[in-house]
Amino acid sequence: MSNDHAASRSHGLGLGALFATSIGVIVAQLGMVTLMQGVGIAGWGFVAALFVAFAVALTNAMAYAEMALMMPGARSLSSYAEAAVGNFPAILLVFAGYVTPAIFGLPVELILADQILRDALPLGLPQGFWSVAIVVVFAGLNVLGADVFARVQTTLSFVVLLFLLVTGLFAVSGHAAAPAAGAGWAGMGKDAMVLGVVALAFWVFVGSEFVTPLVPDARNPRRDLPRAMLGSLTVLFMVQLVFAIGAAAVIPREVLAASPTPHMDYALATFGAWFKIPFAVLALLASASLLNSVLAAVPRMLQGMAEDGQVFPIFKHVHSRFGTPVAAIVFVACLPLLGLLWSGGDPSAILPLTIAASVAWLLAYVVAQVSLMVLRRRSPLAERPFRMPLFPLLPVLTIAAMLFIVSQSSPAPELTAQIVTYTGVVLVLFSVVGALWVKLIMKRGLFEPVVPAELDAPR
């Protein structure tokens, strides 16, 4: 190792920074609403679903940690699938796991932000005004390279995490300021379900792999990356579990299931009416942080894919002054607006949009698990500082579990058509375009791997 490289590593990112990055995409309004609606729909069954989703999330984190440390020079999350199963699955992994959720997941954040702002500032503005304004502002900031919110991402992530924990503890302890009539755990066992809400529960844990591109900047990635990913998921599980159980103690299940902003109802019931403005600020900052993180990360994934010839060359275009991938940023910024237009900005669309985004992410994780299994077989001599245990049993069980969760993802028959339409139309479109691109433009086989030199022999 050169002296310069050693010096850069000595001043690199430590465990705390990697941990914060691993939870930074997860702690947002959408996760709060997911928990509240899950408790409202399924009662104690949702708590069981959280355990299942947590176990699946851990195995996915193990897969990404192993592949990231095998391929520390990977430029994008698509690199793992590209090396294992070819360009088409690599393209599908990014578009299913990161572009499709931007169409479905981010609109939920924008709907919630719009609802809260219109409630806090009754200016008579049309529905959706604040949603569009927020996207335009943060797209502009990312083009300028002024990642103001990215600089406080660590602090903000821990503040939101602390809010979830304190709120849950207050509610569970019986010290809530104004619990609603009819609240309590007595009704948690009625009409409980597990399988129909696991996909909803899984949304609480997606995104920890956003930390893996930071391997080159980490001080001790071999030690700290697995600890950060698995540790963050464990902490999140415990905090979210307390937050979810506390919700049922202060808000009736039917209100949690039906309210467009159940997390706000929960916070006000726990701390009192005075907390409305602090909560609104906290919730909006969480949404802004998520949007900013996506606009910073996903366009750079597309830029790397464009440089590898996997997407349109225009995504390689960078701003002449700021060096930011301006074309990719504009494209990603348009995705949540497309989702808003598709859903009509209707708060009642929050649940099916969330499940559709979760299903897309689950399918991307299936590709990641398959990639891990292929790389184990194809490159048995490659150095693996971290190895998923119980191989191949654990990844096989994980794939089977995720496919089963996808098949059972609708918690109610009336939502099935919406979920299938949202997910199916977009994934079929991306699959067709991706397949044609690989065959006609890249002129390669759909499943022809591109193996980097670092996997040819042990390092």
Residue pairs with C-beta under 8 A, 6 or more apart in sequence:
1 9
9 218
9 219
9 220
10 219
11 219
12 217
12 218
12 219
13 21
13 214
13 217
13 218
13 219
14 218
14 219
14 220
14 224
15 223
15 224
15 227
15 228
16 154
17 154
17 214
18 211
18 214
18 218
18 224
18 225
18 228
19 227
19 228
19 231
19 232
20 153
20 154
20 157
20 158
21 153
21 154
21 210
21 211
21 214
21 228
22 208
22 210
22 211
22 228
22 229
22 232
22 233
23 157
23 161
23 208
23 232
23 235
23 236
24 153
24 154
24 156
24 157
24 210
24 289
24 293
25 206
25 207
25 208
25 210
25 290
25 293
25 294
26 204
26 205
26 206
26 207
26 208
26 236
27 157
27 160
27 161
27 164
27 236
27 286
28 109
28 160
28 286
28 287
28 289
28 290
29 108
29 109
29 112
29 113
29 263
29 283
29 286
29 287
29 290
30 105
30 108
30 109
30 112
30 203
30 290
30 354
31 203
31 204
31 240
32 164
32 243
32 263
32 283
33 108
33 112
33 261
33 262
33 263
33 350
33 354
34 200
34 201
34 203
34 204
34 354
35 204
35 240
35 243
35 244
35 247
35 263
36 244
36 247
36 251
36 256
36 259
36 262
36 263
36 266
37 200
37 256
37 257
37 262
37 350
37 351
37 354
38 46
38 49
38 50
38 197
38 200
38 201
38 244
39 46
39 47
39 188
39 244
39 245
39 247
39 248
39 253
39 256
40 253
40 254
40 255
40 256
40 257
40 258
40 262
41 193
41 196
41 197
41 200
41 253
41 257
41 411
41 412
42 49
42 191
42 192
42 193
42 194
42 196
42 197
42 411
43 187
43 188
43 189
43 190
43 191
43 192
43 248
43 253
44 188
44 189
44 192
45 192
45 193
45 194
45 197
46 192
46 194
46 197
46 200
46 201
46 244
47 241
47 244
47 245
48 194
49 194
49 195
49 197
49 198
49 200
49 201
50 201
50 204
50 237
50 240
50 241
50 244
52 194
52 198
52 201
52 401
52 405
53 198
53 201
53 202
53 204
53 205
54 205
54 233
54 237
56 202
56 205
56 365
56 398
56 401
56 402
56 405
57 202
57 205
57 206
57 208
57 233
58 230
58 233
58 234
59 369
59 388
59 394
59 395
59 397
59 398
60 209
60 365
60 368
60 369
60 398
61 208
61 209
61 226
61 229
61 230
61 233
62 226
62 230
62 386
62 388
62 389
62 394
63 365
63 368
63 369
63 371
63 372
63 388
63 395
63 398
64 77
64 80
64 208
64 209
64 212
64 229
64 368
65 212
65 225
65 226
65 229
65 230
65 386
66 372
66 384
66 386
66 387
66 388
67 74
67 80
67 212
67 368
67 371
67 372
67 375
68 74
68 80
68 212
68 215
68 221
68 225
69 215
69 221
69 222
69 225
69 226
69 384
69 385
69 386
70 375
70 379
70 382
70 383
70 384
70 454
70 455
71 79
71 80
71 83
71 452
71 454
71 455
72 215
72 216
72 221
72 454
73 216
73 452
73 454
74 80
74 212
74 213
74 215
74 452
75 213
75 304
75 307
75 308
76 94
76 213
76 300
76 301
76 304
76 305
77 93
77 94
77 97
77 98
77 209
77 212
77 213
77 301
78 90
78 91
78 93
78 94
78 301
78 304
78 305
78 310
79 90
79 452
80 90
80 93
80 368
80 371
80 372
80 375
81 89
81 90
81 92
81 93
81 367
81 368
81 371
82 89
82 90
82 308
82 310
82 449
82 450
83 371
83 375
83 449
83 450
83 451
83 452
83 455
84 370
84 371
84 372
84 374
84 375
84 378
84 449
85 367
85 370
85 371
85 374
85 447
85 449
86 438
86 444
86 445
86 446
86 447
86 448
86 449
86 450
87 310
87 438
87 442
87 444
87 446
87 448
87 450
88 434
88 435
88 438
88 446
88 447
89 367
89 370
89 371
89 447
90 305
90 310
91 305
91 310
91 311
91 430
91 434
91 437
91 438
92 364
92 367
92 430
92 431
92 434
93 364
93 367
93 368
93 371
94 301
94 302
94 305
94 364
95 430
95 434
96 360
96 361
96 363
96 364
96 367
96 427
96 430
97 360
97 361
97 363
97 364
97 365
97 367
98 297
98 298
98 301
98 364
99 298
99 332
99 335
99 430
100 356
100 357
100 360
100 361
100 423
100 426
100 427
100 430
101 206
101 357
101 360
101 361
102 294
102 298
102 332
102 335
102 336
102 339
103 335
103 336
103 338
103 339
103 342
103 357
103 426
104 339
104 353
104 354
104 356
104 357
104 360
104 422
104 423
105 203
105 353
105 354
105 357
106 290
106 291
106 294
106 335
106 336
106 339
107 131
107 336
107 339
107 340
107 343
107 345
107 349
107 353
108 350
108 353
108 354
108 357
109 287
109 290
109 291
109 336
110 130
110 131
110 134
110 135
110 287
110 291
110 336
110 340
110 345
111 131
111 260
111 340
111 343
111 345
111 346
111 347
111 349
111 350
112 260
112 261
112 283
112 287
112 350
113 130
113 131
113 134
113 283
113 284
113 287
113 288
114 127
114 128
114 129
114 130
114 131
114 345
115 260
115 261
115 347
116 261
116 264
116 280
116 283
116 284
117 130
117 280
117 284
118 125
118 127
118 130
119 280
120 276
120 277
120 280
127 345
128 340
128 345
131 336
131 337
131 340
131 345
132 337
134 287
134 288
134 291
135 291
135 333
135 336
135 337
136 333
138 149
138 288
138 291
138 292
138 295
138 333
139 295
139 329
139 330
139 333
141 147
141 148
141 149
141 292
142 292
142 295
142 296
142 299
142 324
142 329
143 319
143 322
143 324
143 326
143 329
143 330
144 322
144 324
145 319
145 322
145 323
145 324
147 292
147 296
149 156
149 285
149 288
149 289
149 292
150 292
150 293
150 296
153 289
153 293
156 285
156 286
156 289
157 289
159 282
160 282
160 286
161 235
161 236
161 239
163 282
164 239
164 240
164 242
164 243
165 239
165 242
165 243
167 243
167 246
167 266
167 267
167 270
167 271
168 239
168 242
168 243
168 244
168 245
168 246
168 247
169 242
169 246
170 176
170 246
170 270
170 271
171 179
171 246
171 247
171 249
171 250
171 266
171 269
171 270
172 242
172 245
172 246
172 249
174 249
176 249
176 250
176 269
176 270
176 271
177 269
177 270
177 271
177 272
178 268
178 269
178 272
178 273
179 249
179 250
179 251
179 269
180 250
180 251
180 252
180 255
180 265
180 269
181 252
182 252
183 248
183 249
183 250
183 251
183 252
183 269
184 248
184 249
185 245
185 248
185 249
187 248
187 252
187 253
188 248
188 253
190 253
193 411
195 405
195 408
196 408
196 409
196 410
196 411
196 412
197 411
198 405
198 408
198 409
199 355
199 358
199 359
199 362
199 405
199 406
199 408
199 409
200 351
200 354
200 355
200 358
200 409
200 411
202 358
202 361
202 362
202 405
203 354
203 355
203 357
203 358
203 361
204 236
204 240
205 233
205 236
205 237
206 358
206 361
208 229
208 232
208 233
209 229
209 368
210 293
210 297
211 225
211 228
211 229
212 225
213 297
215 221
215 225
218 224
218 225
222 385
222 386
225 386
226 386
246 266
246 270
247 256
247 262
247 266
248 256
250 266
250 269
250 270
251 262
251 265
251 266
251 269
255 262
255 265
256 262
256 265
256 266
259 265
260 347
260 348
260 350
263 283
264 276
264 279
264 280
264 283
267 275
267 279
268 275
268 276
268 279
291 336
294 332
295 329
295 332
295 333
298 328
298 332
299 315
299 324
299 325
299 328
299 329
299 331
299 332
300 325
300 328
302 311
302 315
302 325
302 328
302 331
302 332
303 315
303 316
303 318
303 325
303 328
305 311
305 315
306 312
306 313
306 314
306 315
306 316
306 328
307 316
309 441
309 442
310 437
310 438
310 442
311 437
314 327
315 325
315 327
315 328
315 331
316 325
316 327
317 325
317 326
317 327
318 324
318 325
318 326
319 326
339 353
342 422
343 349
343 353
349 418
351 411
351 415
352 415
352 418
352 419
352 422
353 422
355 409
355 410
355 411
355 415
355 419
356 418
356 419
356 422
356 423
358 409
359 406
359 409
359 419
359 423
360 423
360 426
360 427
362 402
362 405
362 406
363 402
363 406
363 427
365 402
366 399
366 402
366 403
369 395
369 398
369 399
369 402
370 399
372 388
372 395
373 391
373 392
373 395
373 396
374 449
375 382
375 455
376 391
376 392
378 449
378 451
378 455
379 451
379 455
379 456
381 457
381 458
382 454
382 455
382 457
382 458
382 459
383 458
383 459
388 394
388 395
409 419
410 416
410 419
435 446
438 444
438 445
438 446
439 446
